[in-house]
Structure formats: structure tokens, C-alpha cells
Amino acid sequence: MAQLFGFSIDDSYKKPSETVVSPVPKSNEDGADYYLASGFYGQYLDVEGVFKTEYDLIRRYREMALHPEVDSAIEDIIIEAIVADQNDSPIQIDLENLNVGPQVKDIIRGEFQYIKEMLDFDKKSHEIFRNWYVDGRIYYHKVIDLEKPEEGIKELRYIDALKIKYVREQNKKGGANAIQYTNNNRPGGSDNPLDSEFPGLTEYFIYTPNSYQKNQYGSVAVTGQQKDAVKFAKDAIAYCTSGLVDRNKHTVLSYLQKSIKALNQLRMIEDSLVIYRLSRAPERRIFYIDVGNLPKAKAEQYLREVMSRYRNKLTYDATTGEVRDDKKYMSMMEDFWLPRREGGRGTEISTLPGGQNLGELTDVEYFQKKLFRSLNVPESRMADNASFSLGRSSEVLRDELKFSKFVGRMRKRFSNLFHDILKTQLILKNVVTPQEWEQMSDHIQYDFLYDNHFSELKDAELMQERLGLVATADPYIGKYYSVNYIRRKILRQTDQEITEEDAIIAAEKEDGTIPPTEQEIMLAQSVMGQDQKTNKQNLGKTQTEGDKESINTSKTENPESPGTPDLKGGEI
């Protein structure tokens, strides 16, 4: 494990200033542990112990997912989160808020489509999301050509969560000043905290391909050694966790974690109910056999003869479907045969009633609701006759709204997988630099195909209410309220939306998409009437008035005769 396998992206630009230091390591939201490594005498990383703990936890999650109630709840969650459509992809990239050129956007969209094809996400989206939800984590190895990294990712290989672990290692530096700065007067030290050397971090993945194998008895045994492990560079692995971390044990948890107790309680209740009903359901008879004065041994023999004579035990074999006679075996569910001495009431047969109120399932239903509540699935979906109706949003249950928001949070968390792979692909192909990616990453969104109609109903109803308020406030526009106030406070339009909508409205009015209003028509008619009236007045003038005007104009325009006309001799 001395050498890292894979590749690392050069992010030297991230190195802070020499004056920006902290002895506190970065937050471990992904559940990675911190291990000290200070040379030969450093602390040993117990890979087997870590794997054993996570293995037991993940194995429990996978066993829980096979339970019918839990599987039904998981399917409800996955169906809402990943919508499978014949024509549309379950997820698309949204670059509307990204401030780059259209060519760069086209390249990013093409690389994202390439990533989806490598994952075969359109066909395997349900399985990928289910593995992530159940395990609480998912890992992919980004396979590249180490000699030609500029060609990008060649393949994405799935890694079982049982065989890989994310580790952060603190490299403690040596030297006289490699001591935590505690006071200003320590002997031999500096008073400046910047002179202290803080531990650095090394992040990598430990992959143990042979950690868990089945032995000859069918059980799982820990066989992997630390020497068999492979250290992967951090950037060579694409991973996404659930975001739930046990802070005490530094372990990533699944969304099924809080359902463990509820599921165990439901199992115990169901098992005890089955046992009780099998033992108390049938009515059993009690035979009191008169044995007279027979000795004990002969009395028992006589009792067995009577039992074998009248006893009938037929059993059903579920594997073969046969009905056979097993008289030689007696169980607690059969009839009772008791001897009775002379002087009693003789042979008697009485009936022992079966259990009462066997149809009550209140306790089972309670724990079922508790299980569904722990999985964040609405309890209404558990009912057999539950129906789905597209009514008003005010009639939608609060649990459904909470469930919709829960699914939205999971989608946003799951999209980190695509974000990580896309980052590596764009940087390797020199589309963007690591520094440019940090600036762009917050503006890249992922749009999942949505099938939950509750949000659409809510938006439609809100818009209806707002338009109703606008109609109510319309008579008061110009008297108490301005148009700007109506658009900002009632319609909730931002400055950008107002500017965009005004430009679109003006363009649509110009090309005739939006017909003119009655006021605009009346205004246009009045303007046209004024123009026609002016034209009629000009046409109604006499010719004489026109000649006079032309003569006056000619006189005025003659520069040589500003006053009286210049008459030559002999001309009248």
C-alpha cells in the first residue's frame, strides 16, 4: 500500500495563504476517519476492524431490504425519485444559470450524456439508486488511460461498498515547532502561532478485493490482510454517500438505520402472533379414560391401546402435497388422554376451547405504521384501498408534502455522483481548469424527471389565488396601488422577471401574437380620426388660396426682390 493507484487532479491553486492555517481538520461529512501517521512508531490503521464494522452494518441493511414491508417502502421511494419514462431520460443537466458561452454549454451537455451512457443510467437508474439508498453509499472507479489522460474517462466500474473505505490520514510533521501552540511563554518556542507546523492531510481509498469470502461452512470470514489492499487516489474514485453520519463511530449510515428497531419489533410481533394462533386456534378434546383398579403399568398400556384405537392424526406435507398418518408422534396441539381411577365418573370427553379474539391486528398495524414512519413513507400508502386522486392541493395530506420534500433532498444528494464524474471528465479533457470548475460548480444543476403532481397542483393553486387578488385590486390601480406594486407584492415577480416579461410582451404585441386591447384600439382610432380631419381641411382649401400661397412663397423665396417686383422697361 505504499504507492497510490490511479490519478490525482492538480489542485495546487487551492493551497491557502501561508497565514491561513488551522489545526482543526476538515469536516468529515462522508464518515471518513482520521488516522495519525508519524513514522515507524505511528498509529496502525486497523483495516480489518473498520471493514468488519461496516460490513456488518451494510449486510444488515441488505437483509432489511428483503423484508416485504421494507421492500414496498423502498420501491415507493425509488419510484418517486427515479421516474422511468419510455422517451425521456430520468435526469438532465441544467445549465441555465451558468455564465459561459453556448459552445462550452454544448460540450458540457455532451460529456454529461457520455457519462450517462457509461453508467447506462437510462436503463439501470432504478438499480443504481436502490444500491445507493440501501447501502448508504456507492463507489465507481474512474478508469482512464494513464498514458493519455486527456482522452478522459474510458469506463466506470462499480465497486462493492463492502470492499472499499475512504480514509483521511494526518501526516504529523517533525521539528521543534511541531507542537500545538498553547501559550506565549513556552520555552524554546516562538510566540507567533504561524511558526507552529500543523499536520497535513492525505486522503485516499483502501480497496480490499478479498476481504470477505465464504468458507466451507457457508459463513463469511475475514480473510483480507492489509498487505492485500490497494490504495486508490482520491480523484480516481467517484463516490456518493447518504449524508447521514454516526458522529460517535465515524460511520456512514443508510436511510434504513432508524428502521432497524421498528423492523425487529414488527418481526417479533408477527412471529409471536403466528405461534399463538397455531397453538390456540384449534379446539382440543380431553378424554378421561376409566382404568378401574388396574396397576399403573397395565393402566398406561390400556390407555395407549384406547388412544391408538380412536386416535386419528393426518398431517399435510407442504413440499409434496401428500396427506399422511403420523399417529406415532404426539404434539401439544393434539387431544389430551388422561386416566381416571375407579370411583370416578367413568369415561368422559370434554372440549378445551381455542383462543379468542384471534382476528385482532391492532398491535401489528401499529408497528407497521411505525416502520413506515421511520422510512419517511406516508402511512396512507400502507392501506390496501388507498387511492390516488388529483384534487386540490389543500386536500393533499401533509405527509405527502413531507414525502415529496424528502425525495427532493435525496435527489440533490444523489446528484453529487454525477457532479464528481463530470468534474473529472471536464478537467481531464481540458475543457475547464480546476479553478474554473470551482466557480462553475455551484451553477450547474441537475433536473430529475418529476412525476409527483402535488407540486404542480400547489403551484397552479397559488397562481390562481394570486390572479384572483390581482383582479380584486385592479379597480384600485392608480388610486391606492401602482402597477409595480401589484407585480412585486402580489405576483411576486423579481426585477429580472419584470424586465424579461416586458420585453417579451412588447415583441409579441409588435408581431401580432397578443391582440390589442380595447383601450389601445380606441386610442388608435382617435389618432386616426385626428389625422383624417387634418387631411380633409388641407384638401378643402380653394385654388386661389393656393395660388396666393404659392405667389407669396415665390416672392418670399426670391432673393433678388425682397420687396416690390423688379419690372423691366417695356414690360407690363
C-alpha positions in Angstrom: 0.0 0.0 0.0 3.0 2.3 -0.3 2.1 3.6 -3.7 -1.2 5.2 -4.7 -3.0 3.7 -7.7 -4.9 5.9 -10.1 -4.5 9.6 -10.7 -4.9 12.9 -8.8 -6.0 16.2 -10.2 -3.6 19.1 -9.6 -5.4 21.5 -7.3 -2.4 23.5 -6.2 -4.4 26.6 -6.7 -6.4 25.6 -3.6 -3.4 26.0 -1.3 -4.3 28.8 1.0 -2.1 31.6 2.0 0.7 30.9 4.4 -1.1 32.9 7.0 -4.4 31.0 6.7 -3.8 28.0 8.9 -5.8 25.9 11.3 -5.0 22.9 13.5 -8.6 21.7 13.0 -9.0 19.2 10.1 -11.7 19.5 7.6 -15.2 18.2 8.3 -15.8 14.6 7.6 -19.4 14.6 6.3 -18.6 11.4 4.4 -17.8 9.5 7.6 -14.1 9.1 6.9 -11.9 8.6 9.9 -8.7 10.5 10.8 -5.7 8.3 11.4 -2.3 9.6 12.7 0.8 8.5 10.9 4.0 9.7 12.4 6.6 7.4 11.0 7.6 3.9 12.2 6.0 4.4 15.6 2.9 5.8 14.1 -0.6 4.6 14.8 -1.6 1.4 13.0 -4.7 1.6 10.7 -6.8 -1.4 11.5 -8.4 -2.0 8.1 -9.9 -5.3 9.1 -11.6 -3.9 12.1 -13.0 -1.0 10.2 -14.2 -3.3 7.4 -15.7 -5.7 9.8 -17.9 -3.0 11.4 -19.1 -1.5 8.1 -19.6 -5.0 6.7 -21.9 -6.0 9.5 -23.8 -2.7 9.1 -24.2 -2.9 5.3 -25.1 -6.6 5.5 -27.9 -5.7 7.9 -29.2 -3.1 5.6 -29.3 -5.5 2.7 -31.1 -8.1 4.7 -33.7 -5.5 5.8 -34.3 -4.6 2.2 -35.5 -8.1 1.5 -38.4 -7.8 4.1 -41.7 -7.3 2.3 -42.8 -4.2 4.1 -39.4 -2.5 3.8 -39.1 -3.5 0.2 -42.5 -2.0 -0.5 -41.5 1.3 1.2 -38.2 1.3 -0.7 -40.0 0.8 -4.0 -42.3 3.7 -3.2 -39.3 6.0 -2.6 -37.4 4.9 -5.7 -40.4 5.2 -7.9 -40.9 8.8 -6.8 -37.2 9.7 -7.0 -36.4 8.0 -10.3 -39.2 8.3 -12.9 -38.8 5.8 -15.7 -40.2 7.0 -19.0 -40.0 5.5 -22.4 -38.9 8.6 -24.1 -37.4 10.9 -21.5 -34.2 10.4 -19.5 -34.6 10.3 -15.7 -32.1 13.1 -15.3 -30.9 16.0 -17.4 -28.3 18.7 -16.7 -29.5 22.3 -16.3 -27.0 25.0 -17.4 -29.4 27.9 -17.4 -27.7 29.8 -14.6 -24.2 29.0 -15.9 -22.5 32.1 -17.3 -20.4 30.6 -20.1 -20.6 30.6 -23.9 -23.1 28.4 -25.8 -20.2 26.3 -27.2 -19.0 25.4 -23.7 -22.5 24.5 -22.6 -22.9 22.2 -25.6 -19.6 20.5 -24.7 -20.7 20.0 -21.0 -24.1 18.6 -22.2 -22.3 16.2 -24.5 -19.9 15.0 -21.7 -22.9 14.5 -19.3 -24.6 12.4 -21.9 -21.4 10.4 -22.3 -21.3 9.8 -18.5 -24.9 8.6 -18.5 -24.1 6.2 -21.4 -21.1 4.8 -19.4 -23.3 4.2 -16.4 -26.2 3.0 -18.6 -28.3 5.2 -16.4 -31.4 5.3 -18.6 -31.8 1.5 -18.2 -30.2 0.9 -14.8 -31.2 4.0 -12.9 -33.6 2.1 -10.6 -30.9 -0.4 -9.6 -28.2 2.3 -9.1 -30.4 4.4 -7.0 -31.6 1.4 -4.9 -28.0 0.3 -4.2 -27.1 3.8 -3.1 -30.3 4.1 -0.9 -29.9 0.7 0.8 -26.1 0.8 1.4 -26.0 4.5 2.1 -23.0 4.8 -0.3 -21.9 4.0 -3.8 -18.5 3.8 -5.4 -17.3 3.8 -9.0 -13.7 3.5 -10.3 -12.9 6.0 -13.0 -10.8 4.0 -15.4 -8.6 6.2 -17.7 -5.6 5.7 -19.9 -2.8 6.8 -17.7 -0.6 7.5 -20.7 -3.3 9.6 -22.4 -5.3 11.2 -19.6 -6.5 13.9 -21.9 -8.9 11.4 -23.5 -11.0 11.4 -20.4 -12.7 8.5 -18.6 -12.9 5.3 -20.5 -15.0 3.2 -18.2 -16.9 3.4 -14.9 -16.6 0.2 -12.8 -18.9 -0.4 -9.8 -17.1 -1.2 -6.6 -19.0 -3.1 -3.8 -19.3 -1.0 -0.7 -18.1 -3.9 1.4 -14.6 -3.8 -0.2 -13.6 -0.1 -0.1 -13.1 2.5 2.6 -12.4 6.2 2.5 -9.5 7.3 4.8 -8.0 10.6 5.8 -4.5 10.4 7.2 -2.9 13.1 9.3 0.8 13.4 8.5 2.4 14.8 11.6 5.4 16.9 10.8 8.6 16.7 12.8 10.7 19.5 14.2 11.0 21.6 17.3 7.9 23.6 16.5 5.6 20.7 15.6 3.8 21.2 18.9 0.3 22.6 19.3 0.6 26.2 20.1 -0.8 26.6 23.7 0.8 29.6 25.3 3.0 32.6 24.5 5.8 31.7 27.0 6.7 28.1 26.3 10.4 27.6 26.5 12.3 27.2 23.3 9.3 28.0 21.2 8.1 31.0 19.3 5.4 33.4 20.4 4.0 33.5 16.8 1.4 30.7 16.2 2.3 30.8 12.5 5.6 29.3 13.4 3.9 26.1 14.5 3.7 23.3 12.0 0.2 21.8 11.7 -0.4 18.3 10.4 -1.2 17.8 6.8 -3.8 15.6 5.3 -3.5 12.7 2.9 -6.8 11.4 1.5 -7.1 8.0 -0.2 -9.3 4.9 -0.6 -8.4 1.5 0.6 -9.7 -1.3 -1.7 -9.6 -4.9 -0.3 -10.9 -7.3 -3.0 -10.6 -10.4 -0.8 -11.8 -9.0 2.5 -14.8 -11.3 2.8 -15.1 -14.8 1.4 -17.4 -17.7 2.2 -15.7 -20.5 4.0 -16.5 -24.2 3.8 -19.4 -23.8 6.3 -21.1 -21.1 4.2 -20.4 -18.3 6.7 -18.5 -15.2 5.9 -15.0 -14.9 7.2 -12.5 -12.1 7.2 -9.6 -13.2 5.0 -8.2 -9.9 3.7 -4.9 -8.6 5.0 -3.7 -5.1 4.9 -0.9 -6.2 2.6 -3.5 -7.4 0.1 -5.2 -3.9 0.0 -4.7 -1.4 -2.7 -4.6 2.4 -2.1 -6.5 4.4 -4.6 -6.0 8.1 -5.2 -9.0 10.2 -4.1 -9.7 11.5 -7.6 -9.7 8.0 -9.1 -12.9 7.0 -7.2 -16.3 8.6 -7.7 -18.4 8.1 -4.6 -21.5 9.5 -3.1 -22.8 8.9 0.4 -26.2 9.4 2.0 -25.0 12.3 4.1 -26.0 10.6 7.3 -23.0 10.0 9.6 -22.8 8.5 13.1 -20.5 11.0 14.8 -19.6 8.7 17.6 -18.4 5.8 15.4 -17.5 7.8 12.3 -19.5 5.6 10.1 -21.7 6.4 7.2 -25.3 5.4 7.8 -28.1 4.4 5.4 -31.6 5.8 5.4 -32.6 2.4 6.8 -30.7 2.9 10.0 -33.6 4.3 12.1 -35.8 1.5 10.8 -33.8 -1.3 12.4 -35.6 -1.3 15.7 -39.1 -0.9 14.2 -38.5 -3.8 11.8 -37.2 -6.1 14.6 -40.2 -5.3 16.7 -42.6 -6.0 13.8 -40.9 -9.3 13.2 -41.2 -10.4 16.8 -44.9 -9.4 16.9 -45.7 -11.3 13.8 -43.8 -14.4 14.9 -45.4 -14.4 18.3 -48.8 -13.9 16.7 -48.2 -16.9 14.4 -47.1 -19.1 17.4 -50.1 -18.1 19.5 -52.6 -18.8 16.7 -51.1 -22.1 15.8 -51.1 -23.2 19.5 -54.5 -21.8 20.5 -56.5 -21.9 17.3 -57.8 -25.5 17.2 -60.3 -26.8 19.7 -58.8 -29.8 21.6 -60.6 -32.6 23.4 -59.8 -34.1 26.8 -60.5 -37.9 27.1 -60.9 -39.2 30.6 -60.4 -43.0 30.3 -61.7 -45.2 33.2 -58.9 -47.6 34.1 -60.6 -49.2 37.1 -58.3 -50.8 39.6 -55.6 -51.7 37.1 -52.0 -51.4 38.2 -50.0 -48.4 36.9 -48.2 -50.3 34.1 -51.4 -52.0 32.9 -53.3 -48.8 33.2 -50.9 -47.0 30.9 -50.9 -49.9 28.5 -54.7 -49.8 28.4 -54.7 -46.1 27.8 -52.3 -46.4 24.9 -54.5 -49.1 23.3 -57.5 -46.9 23.6 -55.6 -43.9 22.1 -54.3 -46.0 19.2 -57.8 -47.3 18.6 -59.6 -43.9 18.4 -56.8 -41.6 17.5 -56.6 -40.2 14.0 -53.7 -37.9 13.1 -53.4 -36.8 9.5 -50.6 -34.4 8.5 -50.1 -32.4 5.4 -46.7 -32.3 3.7 -46.3 -28.9 2.1 -43.4 -29.9 -0.1 -45.0 -32.9 -1.7 -48.7 -32.1 -1.2 -49.3 -35.5 0.4 -51.5 -36.3 3.4 -50.0 -38.9 5.7 -50.8 -40.6 9.0 -48.3 -39.8 11.9 -50.0 -41.4 14.8 -46.7 -42.2 16.5 -45.9 -38.6 17.0 -47.8 -36.5 19.5 -47.7 -32.8 19.9 -49.2 -30.2 22.2 -51.8 -29.3 19.6 -53.5 -32.7 19.8 -56.1 -34.1 22.2 -55.3 -35.0 25.8 -55.8 -38.5 27.1 -56.0 -38.8 30.9 -56.6 -42.0 33.0 -59.3 -42.0 35.7 -59.4 -44.4 38.6 -62.4 -46.4 39.9 -64.8 -44.4 41.8 -64.8 -41.5 39.3 -67.4 -40.6 36.8 -66.3 -43.1 34.3 -65.1 -42.3 30.8 -65.7 -38.7 29.9 -64.9 -36.4 26.9 -64.7 -32.6 27.3 -63.7 -29.8 24.9 -60.9 -27.3 25.5 -61.9 -24.1 23.6 -59.5 -22.4 21.3 -58.1 -18.9 21.6 -60.5 -15.9 21.5 -60.2 -12.7 19.5 -57.7 -14.1 17.1 -58.7 -11.6 14.4 -57.3 -8.5 16.2 -54.3 -7.0 14.4 -54.1 -3.7 16.3 -50.6 -4.3 17.5 -49.4 -5.5 14.1 -50.8 -2.4 12.4 -49.2 -0.1 15.0 -45.8 -1.5 14.3 -46.4 -1.4 10.6 -47.2 2.3 10.8 -44.2 2.8 13.0 -42.0 1.1 10.4 -43.4 3.2 7.5 -43.0 6.3 9.6 -39.3 5.5 10.2 -38.8 5.1 6.5 -40.4 8.6 5.8 -43.2 6.9 3.7 -46.7 8.3 4.3 -48.9 5.9 6.3 -51.7 6.4 3.9 -49.8 4.4 1.3 -49.9 1.3 3.5 -53.7 0.9 3.3 -54.9 -1.7 0.8 -57.6 0.5 -0.6 -55.5 3.7 -0.8 -56.4 5.6 -3.9 -54.7 8.5 -5.7 -56.7 11.5 -6.7 -55.6 14.7 -8.4 -57.7 17.1 -6.3 -56.9 20.5 -4.8 -53.6 20.9 -3.2 -55.3 21.9 0.0 -56.7 18.4 0.2 -53.3 16.8 -0.1 -52.1 15.2 3.1 -49.2 16.8 5.0 -47.4 13.5 4.9 -47.4 13.5 1.1 -45.8 17.0 1.1 -43.2 16.0 3.6 -42.5 12.9 1.5 -42.1 14.9 -1.7 -39.6 17.2 0.0 -37.7 14.2 1.4 -37.4 12.8 -2.1 -36.2 16.1 -3.4 -33.4 16.1 -0.7 -32.3 12.6 -1.7 -32.2 13.6 -5.4 -30.0 16.6 -4.6 -27.6 14.3 -2.6 -27.6 11.6 -5.3 -26.6 14.1 -8.0 -23.2 14.5 -6.3 -22.3 11.3 -8.1 -22.7 12.9 -11.5 -21.1 16.1 -10.3 -17.9 14.3 -9.3 -17.6 12.3 -12.5 -18.4 15.4 -14.6 -15.7 17.4 -12.8 -13.1 14.7 -13.6 -14.2 14.4 -17.2 -14.1 18.1 -18.0 -10.7 18.7 -16.2 -9.1 15.7 -17.9 -10.2 16.9 -21.4 -9.0 20.4 -20.6 -12.5 21.9 -21.1 -12.1 23.8 -17.8 -9.4 24.2 -15.2 -9.9 23.2 -11.6 -10.2 26.8 -10.6 -12.8 27.4 -13.3 -14.7 24.4 -12.1 -14.9 25.7 -8.6 -16.5 28.8 -9.9 -18.9 27.0 -12.2 -19.9 24.1 -10.0 -22.5 26.0 -7.9 -24.3 27.0 -11.1 -24.6 23.5 -12.6 -27.9 21.9 -11.6 -29.5 18.5 -12.4 -33.1 18.2 -13.3 -34.8 15.0 -12.5 -37.9 13.8 -14.3 -40.8 14.6 -12.0 -43.9 12.5 -11.5 -45.2 13.8 -8.3 -48.2 16.0 -9.2 -48.6 17.6 -5.8 -46.1 20.4 -6.5 -47.8 21.2 -9.8 -51.2 21.3 -8.1 -49.8 23.6 -5.4 -48.2 26.0 -8.0 -51.4 26.1 -10.0 -53.5 26.9 -7.0 -51.1 29.6 -5.8 -51.1 31.2 -9.3 -54.9 31.1 -9.3 -55.1 32.8 -5.9 -52.6 35.5 -7.0 -54.5 36.2 -10.2 -57.7 36.5 -8.1 -56.1 39.1 -5.9 -54.9 41.0 -9.0 -58.5 41.0 -10.3 -59.7 42.3 -7.0 -57.1 45.0 -6.8 -57.5 46.1 -10.4 -60.0 49.0 -9.7 -57.6 50.4 -7.1 -54.6 50.6 -9.5 -53.6 54.2 -9.9 -55.6 55.2 -6.8 -54.0 53.3 -4.0 -51.6 50.9 -5.7 -49.2 51.1 -8.6 -48.7 48.5 -11.3 -45.2 48.0 -10.0 -46.5 47.2 -6.5 -49.0 44.7 -7.9 -46.3 42.9 -9.9 -43.9 42.8 -7.0 -46.1 42.1 -4.0 -48.9 40.1 -5.3 -47.5 38.3 -8.4 -44.1 38.0 -6.7 -42.1 38.9 -9.8 -38.5 39.7 -9.5 -36.7 42.6 -11.3 -35.3 40.2 -13.8 -38.7 38.6 -14.5 -40.3 42.0 -14.9 -37.7 43.1 -17.4 -37.9 39.9 -19.4 -41.7 39.8 -19.4 -41.9 43.4 -20.6 -39.6 42.7 -23.5 -41.5 39.6 -24.5 -44.9 41.4 -24.3 -43.6 44.2 -26.5 -42.3 41.8 -29.1 -45.5 39.7 -29.1 -47.6 42.9 -29.5 -45.5 44.0 -32.4 -45.8 40.7 -34.3 -49.5 40.4 -33.5 -49.3 37.4 -31.2 -51.0 39.4 -28.5 -54.1 41.3 -29.9 -54.5 44.9 -28.9 -56.8 45.8 -26.0 -60.0 47.9 -26.4 -58.3 51.0 -24.9 -55.4 50.6 -27.4 -58.0 50.2 -30.3 -59.9 53.3 -29.2 -56.7 55.3 -28.8 -55.6 54.3 -32.3 -59.0 55.2 -33.7 -58.9 58.6 -32.2 -55.4 59.3 -33.5 -56.5 58.1 -37.0 -59.6 60.4 -36.8 -57.4 63.4 -36.0 -55.2 62.7 -39.0 -58.1 62.3 -41.3 -59.6 65.6 -40.1 -56.4 67.4 -40.8 -56.1 65.9 -44.3 -59.7 67.0 -45.1 -59.0 70.5 -44.0 -56.0 70.7 -46.3 -57.9 69.3 -49.2 -60.8 71.7 -48.7 -58.8 74.9 -49.4 -59.6 76.9 -52.7 -57.2 77.1 -55.7 -57.0 80.9 -55.3 -55.8 80.5 -51.7 -53.3 78.0 -53.1 -52.1 80.4 -55.8 -51.8 83.2 -53.3 -49.8 81.0 -51.1 -47.6 79.9 -53.9 -47.1 83.6 -55.1 -46.3 84.6 -51.6 -43.9 81.8 -51.3 -42.2 82.6 -54.6 -42.0 86.2 -53.5 -40.5 85.3 -50.3 -38.1 82.9 -51.8 -36.8 85.3 -54.5 -33.6 86.8 -53.0 -33.2 89.4 -55.6 -36.6 91.1 -54.9 -37.2 91.2 -51.3 -39.8 94.0 -51.6 -41.7 95.1 -54.8 -41.3 93.2 -58.1 -38.4 94.4 -60.4 -40.1 95.4 -63.7 -38.0 95.8 -66.8 -38.7 98.5 -69.4 -41.3 97.8 -72.0 -42.9 95.0 -69.9 -46.3 95.3 -68.2 
